[in-house]
Amino acid sequence: RAAEHRVSSMSLGAPCASLHKGFVATQRLSSLLTRSVSALRQVPARRVAMDAARKPRVDAQLNFVTPPADGSTLFYVPQFGGSDKPEVWPGDYALKKVFISNARASTPQPSLRGAGFQLFDCPTAVTDFFSDEQVTQVYYPEIDSLLKRVLGARKVFVFDHTRRADAADVRLGHKAREPASRLHTDYTVRSGPKRFYEVVTEPEDQQAAVNSGHDTETPRFSIVNVWRSTAGTVQRSPLAMCDWSTVGDGELVRLERRAPGRTGEVNVVAHGGEQQWYYYPQMTEGEALVFVTFDSGSIAEGETGQHKPQLTPHSAFADPNSPDDAPPRESIETRAVVIY
């Protein structure tokens, strides 16, 4: 009877196993076909984007400010990650068409020391940029190594990060903010030094910055932003960068950033005829855009030996070459204080 039972089980089990294998194969084929159809749909978008990436420049609109005639101080109220409440920007802002050069096709290439920004190959071991643990435990050390390598920094203090997303559902689900759409610098001549002392709190580190400076009292440091895509190739809302040395006097306008419990200070940007704008089309997850948001002593001016802080204007913009079906942009920007 035991033998009969085994034979009976085997005879019943074999068809079931065959059916199961057939079901699994069907599921795999269905999944493969779905991915193939999706990929085919994306081919025209990728082709359009690749063609656009070869163009030497794009004519696009950037959002400039008109400085208040009465000299009053502008302000804005920022959006917080995960909120669907829009930012508040009182003031006179307007879109103006400018030429934005393809930095990949530019000769010479923009550099950190020259224009204030530069693109680097920068693979990452992070598998989930929405994980705070991975960002702080894996990505922060990667940023530390990158900035020591490309800037020759002696010490790097990575102090915060911001996630951004075009899609509202991603913002709400992952506490991300929308892309910044007004031209700005992250710091001013007043808020840059203030931020330095908030981040670099140990006296020996502060003294090390002073020792590497131009005089015996002023610390020599930079605040640097590292920006990268976290969701494939950027086909929508890329970042426009201005060669900081082409920004004229009076074209950076102080703006108060009014958040609950803290009032900061940034600059917005007025249009200027000498400004030179760039962008990197088709940025990938394996690339990082590094730009200096404040530098305490970047160039000497005249015979006085005085130094002009480096402030690099930037903003997301609507790329007219973006395909209609371009996927939403997702990105992370990470800030660090650098001591040389």
C-alpha positions in Angstrom: 0.0 0.0 0.0 2.9 2.4 0.8 4.3 1.7 -2.7 0.9 2.3 -4.2 0.6 5.6 -2.3 4.0 6.7 -3.5 3.1 5.8 -7.1 -0.2 7.6 -6.7 1.5 10.7 -5.3 4.1 10.8 -8.0 1.5 10.3 -10.7 -0.6 13.2 -9.3 2.4 15.4 -8.5 4.0 15.2 -11.9 1.2 17.0 -13.7 1.0 19.6 -10.9 4.8 20.2 -11.2 4.5 20.6 -15.0 1.6 23.0 -14.6 3.6 25.0 -12.1 6.7 25.2 -14.3 4.5 26.3 -17.2 2.9 29.0 -15.1 6.3 30.3 -14.0 7.6 30.3 -17.6 4.4 32.2 -18.7 4.9 34.8 -15.9 8.6 35.3 -16.9 7.7 35.7 -20.6 5.0 38.2 -19.7 7.4 40.2 -17.5 10.0 40.1 -20.3 7.5 41.3 -22.9 6.3 44.1 -20.6 9.9 45.3 -20.1 10.6 45.1 -23.8 7.5 47.1 -24.7 8.4 49.7 -22.1 12.0 49.9 -23.5 10.7 50.3 -27.0 8.5 53.1 -25.9 11.5 54.9 -24.3 13.6 54.6 -27.4 12.2 57.7 -29.2 12.6 59.7 -26.0 16.2 58.6 -25.5 17.0 59.3 -29.2 15.6 62.8 -28.9 17.5 63.4 -25.7 20.8 62.0 -27.2 20.4 64.3 -30.3 19.8 67.3 -28.0 22.9 66.4 -25.9 25.1 66.9 -29.0 23.9 70.4 -29.6 26.4 73.2 -28.5 23.7 75.2 -26.7 20.1 75.4 -25.9 17.9 78.6 -25.9 15.9 78.4 -22.7 14.2 80.6 -20.1 15.7 81.3 -16.7 13.9 83.0 -13.8 15.5 86.3 -12.9 14.6 88.9 -10.3 14.2 92.6 -10.7 15.8 94.3 -7.6 13.3 96.3 -5.6 13.5 100.0 -6.6 13.2 101.1 -2.9 16.1 98.9 -1.8 13.9 96.8 0.5 14.9 93.3 1.5 13.3 90.4 -0.4 12.4 87.1 1.3 10.9 83.7 0.7 9.4 80.9 2.7 10.8 77.5 1.7 8.9 74.3 1.0 9.7 71.4 3.4 10.2 67.9 2.2 7.0 65.9 1.9 4.8 69.0 1.8 2.5 69.9 -1.1 2.4 73.5 0.1 4.2 75.7 -2.5 7.1 78.0 -1.7 6.2 81.7 -1.2 8.3 84.1 -3.3 7.1 87.7 -3.0 8.9 90.0 -5.5 9.3 90.7 -9.2 10.5 87.6 -11.0 10.3 87.0 -14.7 11.5 84.4 -17.2 14.1 85.6 -19.7 15.5 83.7 -22.6 19.2 83.1 -22.5 21.8 80.9 -24.3 22.8 78.0 -22.1 25.9 76.3 -23.4 26.4 72.5 -23.4 29.3 72.2 -21.0 30.1 68.8 -22.3 30.8 70.3 -25.7 32.6 73.4 -24.5 36.3 74.1 -25.0 37.8 74.6 -22.6 35.7 72.6 -20.1 34.3 74.6 -17.1 36.4 73.9 -14.0 36.0 74.4 -10.3 38.9 76.9 -10.2 37.7 78.8 -13.2 33.9 78.8 -13.5 33.2 77.5 -10.0 31.7 74.1 -11.1 32.8 70.9 -12.8 31.4 67.4 -13.6 33.1 64.3 -12.3 32.7 60.6 -12.8 31.6 59.4 -9.4 30.2 55.9 -9.0 28.4 55.3 -5.8 27.6 52.2 -3.6 24.3 53.6 -2.5 21.4 51.5 -3.6 18.6 53.6 -2.1 19.0 57.4 -1.9 15.7 57.6 0.1 17.4 55.7 2.9 18.8 58.2 5.5 21.1 55.5 6.8 22.6 54.8 3.4 23.0 58.5 2.6 24.8 59.3 5.9 26.7 56.0 6.3 27.7 55.3 2.7 27.2 58.5 0.6 28.7 61.0 3.0 32.1 59.2 3.1 32.0 59.0 -0.7 31.5 62.8 -0.8 34.4 63.2 1.7 36.7 61.2 -0.6 35.6 63.0 -3.7 36.2 66.5 -2.4 39.6 65.6 -0.9 40.5 64.3 -4.3 39.2 67.0 -6.6 39.8 70.0 -4.3 42.9 68.9 -2.4 41.0 69.5 0.8 42.7 68.6 4.1 39.4 68.3 6.0 35.8 67.9 4.8 32.6 68.4 6.9 29.5 67.1 5.2 26.6 68.6 7.0 23.3 68.2 5.1 21.5 66.9 2.1 18.3 67.7 0.2 16.3 65.4 -2.0 14.3 66.8 -4.9 11.7 65.4 -7.3 9.6 66.6 -10.1 6.7 64.2 -9.4 4.4 65.3 -6.6 3.8 61.7 -5.4 7.5 61.1 -5.0 7.8 64.4 -3.0 4.9 63.4 -0.7 6.0 59.8 -0.3 9.7 60.5 0.4 9.8 63.9 2.0 11.5 65.4 -1.1 11.3 69.0 -2.3 10.5 70.3 -5.7 13.4 71.5 -8.0 14.5 75.1 -7.3 13.2 77.1 -10.2 14.6 80.6 -9.4 18.2 81.5 -9.9 20.0 81.8 -6.7 23.2 81.2 -4.7 23.1 79.1 -1.6 24.9 81.7 0.6 25.9 85.4 0.7 29.0 87.2 2.0 27.3 87.2 5.4 25.7 83.8 5.6 28.7 81.9 4.3 31.0 82.7 7.3 28.0 82.2 9.7 27.5 78.7 8.3 31.2 77.9 8.6 31.1 78.5 12.4 27.9 76.6 12.8 29.4 73.5 11.1 33.0 73.7 12.2 32.7 74.0 16.0 36.1 72.7 17.2 38.6 75.5 17.9 41.5 73.5 16.4 39.6 73.1 13.1 38.7 76.8 13.1 42.3 77.7 13.7 43.4 75.3 10.9 41.2 77.3 8.5 42.7 80.5 9.7 46.2 79.2 9.3 45.5 78.3 5.6 44.0 81.8 4.9 45.3 85.0 3.4 45.7 86.8 6.8 45.9 85.9 10.5 42.3 86.4 11.3 40.0 85.2 8.5 39.5 81.5 8.0 40.1 80.1 4.5 37.3 77.7 3.5 34.8 76.7 0.9 31.2 75.5 1.1 30.6 73.0 -1.7 27.5 71.5 -3.2 27.6 68.0 -4.8 24.5 67.4 -7.1 23.6 64.1 -8.7 20.7 62.2 -10.3 19.2 59.4 -8.2 16.8 58.0 -10.8 18.5 57.3 -14.0 19.6 59.8 -16.7 18.3 63.4 -16.3 16.0 64.2 -19.1 13.8 66.8 -17.4 14.6 69.9 -15.2 18.4 69.9 -15.6 20.6 72.3 -13.6 21.8 75.6 -15.2 25.1 76.9 -13.8 26.6 80.4 -14.2 30.3 81.0 -14.5 30.6 82.9 -11.3 33.3 85.2 -12.7 30.8 86.6 -15.3 28.4 87.9 -12.7 28.5 91.7 -12.5 28.2 94.0 -9.5 24.7 94.5 -8.4 23.4 91.3 -10.1 23.3 89.3 -6.8 20.3 90.4 -4.7 20.1 89.5 -1.0 17.1 87.4 0.0 16.0 86.3 3.5 15.1 82.6 3.8 12.4 82.6 6.5 11.8 79.2 7.9 10.3 78.3 11.3 12.9 78.9 14.0 15.6 80.1 11.6 16.2 83.0 9.2 18.9 82.4 6.7 20.2 84.4 3.7 20.8 83.6 0.1 21.1 85.6 -3.2 18.7 85.7 -6.1 20.0 86.8 -9.5 19.3 89.8 -11.7 19.8 89.5 -15.4 23.2 90.6 -16.7 24.5 90.9 -20.3 27.9 89.3 -19.5 26.6 86.2 -17.7 27.6 82.9 -19.2 25.3 79.9 -18.5 26.0 76.2 -18.9 24.4 72.8 -18.3 25.3 69.2 -18.6 22.7 67.3 -20.7 22.0 63.7 -19.9 23.6 63.5 -16.5 23.7 60.0 -15.2 23.6 58.4 -11.7 27.4 57.8 -12.1 28.2 61.5 -12.4 28.4 64.2 -9.8 28.3 67.9 -10.4 30.5 69.7 -7.9 30.1 73.5 -7.5 31.4 76.1 -5.0 28.5 77.9 -3.3 30.8 80.0 -1.1 34.6 80.6 -1.1 36.1 82.9 1.5 39.1 83.9 -0.7 38.9 82.9 -4.3 40.6 85.8 -6.2 42.6 88.9 -5.3 41.3 92.2 -6.5 43.6 94.9 -7.6 46.6 96.1 -5.6 44.7 96.1 -2.3 45.0 92.3 -1.8 41.4 92.1 -0.9 39.5 89.0 -1.8 36.1 88.5 -3.4 34.0 85.6 -2.2 33.0 83.1 -4.9 29.2 82.5 -5.2 28.0 80.3 -8.1 24.4 81.0 -9.3 22.3 78.0 -10.4 18.8 76.8 -10.9 16.7 74.1 -12.5 15.2 75.0 -15.8 12.7 73.7 -18.4 14.8 72.2 -21.2 13.0 72.7 -24.5 14.7 69.6 -25.8 13.2 67.4 -23.2 10.9 64.7 -24.7 7.2 64.9 -23.8 7.4 61.5 -22.1 10.6 62.3 -20.2 10.6 60.7 -16.8 10.5 63.0 -13.7 13.8 64.1 -12.3 14.9 62.9 -8.9 18.1 64.2 -7.4 20.1 64.7 -4.2 22.3 67.7 -3.3 24.8 67.4 -0.5 26.7 70.3 1.1 30.0 70.3 2.8 32.5 72.8 4.4 36.0 72.3 3.0 39.3 73.3 4.7 42.4 73.5 2.6 
